[in-house]
Amino acid sequence: MTTALRRLAGAPSRAFLGAYVPARTASWPERSRLFVVGDESGWSIDDDAKRLRATARRLGYELAPSAWARFARVQAVFLHDHFSALRPRWLDTSHRLGLSYFHGRPGTPGHPEFDAALDRLRRNASRVDRIQVTHDEMHELMVSAGVAEENIFRIPIGVELERFPLGDAQARGDARAHMALPTTAFVVGSFQKDGIGWGEGLEPKVVKGPDVLVATLKQVRQRIPELVVLLTGPARGYVAGALERLGIPYRHRLLGSHDELAAAYHALDVYLVTSRQEGGPKATFEATAAGAPLVTTRVGQAQELLADGREALLADVDDVDALSAAVQRLYEDATLAARIRTNGRAKAELFSEERLDERWAALLGGFVEHGKA
């Protein structure tokens, strides 16, 4: 369902909730319930919200339905989408407000929304009660915007290990058969949304580096003739069209479940990230947990948590030569690929969702009151 259709479908329910929720929640003690709000896209932000809800339940906090948040009063709301969180619909509520600020360097060409969001944060720094960041750059940016140090929490994007089991030869064969990938192909994966909007994605989202991805794959194809590219996710039209023009074989699969996402990682020889900015990327620990050797630019938490040559291969942003050389190294050196696979899984296990509970407990403590079991 498109965003517009969701809004139309939600209009009657908003009217109902506007009447029902205030009466239903009037007896709640102030700040006793946690609302975790996604973006209703069914994609990455909604997944973040789902995982935080699970964390909060493990920690004993009382959750309330996210759809009620706008109609309740004086509770605690956390949003992983800082662009939405820093708008009047949330800033003007009576709730305590928490948000994730994953990326958004000011002055980024083609992304004026980064500057606008940071400006809103500067003007409302005292209004924000909790901010999750995943790496140094965003921590420093939040401080520069006037957010109090004690309200900033460094919490990486972790991984649900049960959803991303380590793949073996059988899993690899099954995944390739399911996705119609040749057994003998060298499969490079890219699963992130890198087109603007939720349609075909013909206009590239430059911050995700789809142009760098295409340039890297062009070089890789010259060195690895049996290359096949596996794409998943929405809005991949820019990359898909470029690969067609270059004659690079690819498959684009829209996956129906997270089980399929794990299988997609199992099908890979390399997972490739070419982003210019990231909070994670989320694939930092999804790929490494599933056993897909990771090649990534030095962005987000990946550059701080993964050791180059041990748990992944890292390259500078926009360095097509280094990215393609890293992929080729994994193609040529089975020992290196096996080492990165083993070490990457071990590192992912250190950042399982449950192991991050203590960090989330520190953020939620004093943000939500009374409702903790």
C-alpha positions in Angstrom: 0.0 0.0 0.0 1.4 3.4 -0.9 1.8 6.2 1.7 -1.1 8.1 0.2 -3.4 5.1 0.4 -2.3 4.5 4.0 -3.2 8.1 4.9 -6.6 7.7 3.3 -7.2 4.4 5.0 -6.1 5.8 8.3 -8.4 8.9 8.3 -11.4 7.2 9.9 -9.2 5.5 12.5 -7.6 8.8 13.4 -11.0 10.3 14.1 -11.8 7.3 16.3 -8.5 7.3 18.1 -8.8 11.0 18.7 -12.0 10.3 20.7 -11.0 6.9 22.2 -7.3 7.3 23.3 -7.6 10.4 25.7 -10.3 8.6 27.6 -8.5 5.3 27.6 -5.2 6.7 28.8 -6.4 9.4 31.2 -5.6 7.2 34.2 -2.0 6.4 33.1 0.7 7.9 35.3 2.8 10.5 33.5 5.6 9.1 31.4 4.7 5.5 32.4 4.3 4.2 28.8 6.7 4.0 25.9 5.6 4.6 22.4 8.0 3.4 19.7 7.0 4.9 16.4 8.1 3.7 12.9 7.5 5.3 9.5 4.9 2.8 8.1 7.1 2.1 5.1 7.6 -1.6 6.0 11.3 -1.1 5.5 14.3 -0.2 7.6 12.9 2.3 10.1 9.9 0.0 10.8 12.4 -2.8 11.5 14.3 -0.6 13.9 11.1 0.2 15.7 10.1 -3.5 15.9 13.5 -4.4 17.4 13.4 -1.6 20.0 9.9 -2.7 21.1 11.4 -6.2 21.7 14.3 -4.7 23.7 11.9 -2.6 25.8 9.8 -5.7 26.6 12.9 -7.6 27.7 13.8 -4.7 30.0 10.3 -4.7 31.5 9.0 -1.4 30.2 5.3 -1.0 29.4 4.6 -0.4 25.7 1.6 1.3 24.2 0.3 1.1 20.6 2.3 3.5 18.4 -0.9 4.7 16.7 -2.1 6.1 20.0 1.0 8.3 20.5 -0.4 11.4 18.9 -3.6 11.3 21.0 -2.1 10.4 24.4 -0.5 12.9 26.8 2.7 13.2 28.8 4.2 9.8 28.0 7.5 8.9 26.3 7.9 8.6 22.5 10.9 7.3 20.6 11.3 7.6 16.8 14.1 6.2 14.7 13.4 8.7 11.9 14.8 12.0 13.1 13.4 13.9 10.1 9.9 13.1 11.4 10.8 13.5 15.0 12.0 17.0 14.6 8.7 18.3 13.2 5.9 20.1 15.0 3.7 17.0 15.1 6.1 15.6 17.7 8.0 18.7 19.0 4.7 20.3 20.1 3.4 17.3 22.0 3.5 16.9 25.8 5.6 13.7 25.5 9.2 13.2 26.4 10.9 12.8 23.0 13.6 10.5 22.0 15.1 9.8 18.5 17.8 8.2 16.5 20.2 10.4 14.5 22.0 7.9 12.3 23.4 10.2 9.6 22.9 13.5 7.9 26.1 15.5 7.5 25.3 19.2 6.9 26.4 20.6 3.5 25.9 17.3 1.7 25.3 18.0 -2.0 21.8 17.0 -3.1 20.5 16.6 0.5 19.2 20.0 1.8 17.0 18.0 4.2 20.2 17.2 6.2 20.7 21.0 6.9 17.1 21.6 7.6 16.9 18.8 10.2 20.1 19.9 11.9 18.7 23.5 12.1 15.5 22.2 13.7 17.6 20.3 16.2 19.6 23.3 17.1 16.5 25.3 17.7 14.9 22.5 19.8 18.0 20.9 21.4 16.5 21.3 24.9 13.2 19.7 23.8 14.9 16.4 22.9 15.3 14.1 25.9 17.3 11.2 24.4 19.3 10.7 21.2 20.7 7.5 19.9 23.8 7.7 17.7 25.9 4.9 16.3 29.3 6.5 15.7 31.7 9.4 16.5 30.7 11.8 13.7 27.1 11.9 14.8 28.0 12.2 18.5 30.1 15.2 17.7 27.4 16.7 15.5 24.8 16.4 18.3 27.0 18.1 20.8 27.7 20.9 18.3 23.9 21.3 17.8 23.5 22.0 21.6 22.3 18.6 22.8 23.5 17.9 26.3 26.1 15.2 26.5 24.1 13.2 29.1 21.2 12.9 26.6 23.3 11.3 23.8 23.8 7.5 23.9 26.1 5.5 21.6 24.2 2.4 20.7 25.2 0.5 17.5 22.7 -1.1 15.2 22.8 -4.6 16.3 21.6 -7.9 14.8 19.0 -10.5 15.7 21.3 -13.6 15.4 18.4 -16.0 15.2 17.2 -14.2 12.1 20.7 -14.3 10.5 22.2 -17.8 11.1 25.6 -18.5 9.7 25.2 -20.1 6.3 27.0 -23.3 5.2 27.4 -25.0 1.9 23.9 -26.4 2.0 22.4 -23.1 2.8 24.4 -21.5 0.0 23.2 -24.1 -2.5 19.6 -23.9 -1.4 19.7 -20.1 -1.6 21.1 -20.0 -5.1 18.6 -22.5 -6.3 15.7 -20.5 -4.8 17.0 -17.3 -6.4 17.9 -18.7 -9.8 21.6 -17.9 -9.3 24.2 -20.0 -11.1 26.1 -22.4 -8.8 29.4 -21.3 -10.3 28.8 -17.6 -10.4 30.7 -15.1 -8.2 27.7 -13.4 -6.5 28.0 -9.8 -5.2 25.1 -8.5 -3.2 23.6 -5.0 -2.6 20.4 -5.0 -0.5 19.9 -1.3 0.5 17.4 1.1 -0.9 19.4 3.6 -3.0 16.8 5.3 -5.1 14.7 8.3 -4.1 11.1 7.6 -3.2 9.2 4.4 -3.1 8.6 3.9 -6.8 11.1 2.6 -9.4 14.0 4.5 -7.8 15.3 5.9 -11.1 16.7 8.9 -9.4 19.7 7.9 -7.3 20.0 8.7 -3.6 23.5 10.0 -3.9 24.4 9.6 -0.2 24.0 5.8 -0.6 26.5 5.8 -3.4 24.6 3.9 -6.2 26.9 5.6 -8.8 29.9 4.2 -6.9 28.3 0.8 -6.8 27.8 0.7 -10.5 31.3 2.0 -11.2 32.8 -0.6 -8.9 30.8 -3.5 -10.4 31.9 -2.3 -13.9 35.5 -2.7 -12.8 34.8 -6.0 -11.0 33.2 -7.5 -14.2 36.4 -6.8 -16.1 38.3 -8.9 -13.6 35.7 -11.5 -12.7 33.8 -12.7 -15.8 31.5 -14.9 -13.8 30.1 -12.0 -11.8 26.4 -11.9 -11.1 24.9 -9.2 -8.9 22.0 -9.8 -6.5 19.8 -6.8 -5.6 17.0 -6.8 -3.1 14.8 -4.0 -1.8 12.6 -1.3 -3.3 13.7 1.6 -5.5 16.6 0.0 -7.2 15.8 1.2 -10.7 18.9 3.4 -11.1 21.3 0.5 -10.4 19.3 -2.1 -12.3 19.1 0.1 -15.4 22.9 0.8 -15.3 23.7 -2.9 -14.9 21.5 -3.6 -17.9 23.3 -1.0 -20.0 26.7 -2.4 -19.0 25.6 -6.0 -19.7 26.3 -7.1 -16.1 24.0 -10.1 -15.2 21.9 -9.4 -12.1 18.8 -10.6 -10.3 16.5 -8.2 -8.4 14.4 -9.9 -5.8 11.7 -8.3 -3.7 11.8 -10.4 -0.6 8.7 -11.4 1.4 10.3 -12.1 4.7 13.4 -11.7 6.8 14.0 -15.5 6.4 14.4 -14.7 2.7 16.8 -11.9 3.6 19.0 -14.3 5.5 18.9 -16.7 2.5 19.9 -13.8 0.2 23.0 -13.2 2.3 23.8 -17.0 2.2 23.8 -16.9 -1.6 26.6 -14.3 -1.7 30.4 -14.4 -2.1 30.6 -10.7 -1.2 28.3 -8.1 0.2 29.2 -4.6 -1.1 28.5 -1.3 0.5 29.5 1.9 -1.4 27.7 4.5 0.7 29.0 8.0 1.3 27.3 8.3 4.7 25.6 5.7 6.9 24.5 5.2 10.5 25.3 1.5 10.3 24.9 0.3 7.7 22.5 -2.3 9.0 24.3 -4.8 6.9 27.4 -4.4 9.1 26.2 -7.2 11.3 23.5 -8.8 9.1 26.0 -9.8 6.4 28.8 -10.7 8.9 26.4 -12.8 11.0 25.1 -14.7 8.0 28.7 -15.3 6.7 28.8 -13.0 3.7 32.2 -11.3 3.5 31.7 -7.6 3.7 33.4 -4.9 1.6 32.4 -1.5 2.7 33.4 2.2 2.5 34.6 3.7 5.8 31.2 5.0 7.0 29.1 4.9 10.1 29.6 2.3 12.7 31.3 -0.1 10.2 34.5 1.9 10.2 34.6 1.9 14.0 33.6 -1.6 14.8 35.1 -3.7 12.0 38.8 -4.2 11.6 40.0 -4.0 8.0 41.5 -7.3 6.8 40.1 -9.2 9.8 36.3 -8.8 9.9 35.8 -6.9 6.6 37.6 -5.1 3.9 37.3 -1.3 4.1 37.9 1.4 1.5 37.7 5.1 1.5 34.5 6.8 0.4 34.3 7.2 -3.4 37.4 5.0 -4.0 36.2 2.8 -6.8 39.6 1.3 -7.4 40.0 0.2 -3.8 36.5 -1.2 -3.6 36.9 -3.2 -6.7 40.3 -4.4 -5.6 38.8 -5.6 -2.3 36.2 -7.6 -4.1 38.9 -9.1 -6.3 41.0 -10.1 -3.3 38.1 -12.1 -1.9 37.6 -13.7 -5.3 41.2 -14.8 -5.6 42.0 -15.6 -1.9 39.8 -18.3 -0.4 41.8 -18.2 2.8 41.2 -14.5 3.3 37.5 -15.0 2.5 37.2 -17.8 5.1 39.0 -15.7 7.7 36.8 -12.7 7.3 33.7 -15.0 7.3 34.8 -16.6 10.6 35.9 -13.3 12.3 32.9 -11.4 11.0 30.5 -13.9 12.6 32.4 -13.7 15.9 32.2 -9.9 15.9 28.5 -9.9 15.0 27.8 -12.1 18.0 29.2 -9.4 20.2 26.6 -7.0 18.9 23.5 -9.2 19.2 20.3 -7.4 20.2 20.4 -8.9 23.7 24.0 -7.8 24.3 22.9 -4.2 23.6 20.2 -4.3 26.2 22.4 -2.6 28.9 23.0 0.3 26.6 19.3 0.7 25.8 18.5 0.4 29.6 20.8 3.4 30.1 18.9 5.4 27.5 15.4 4.4 28.7 16.2 4.8 32.4 14.6 8.2 33.4 13.0 8.5 30.0 10.2 6.2 30.9 9.0 6.1 34.5 6.6 4.1 36.7 5.8 1.5 34.0 8.9 -0.7 34.5 7.9 -4.1 35.8 
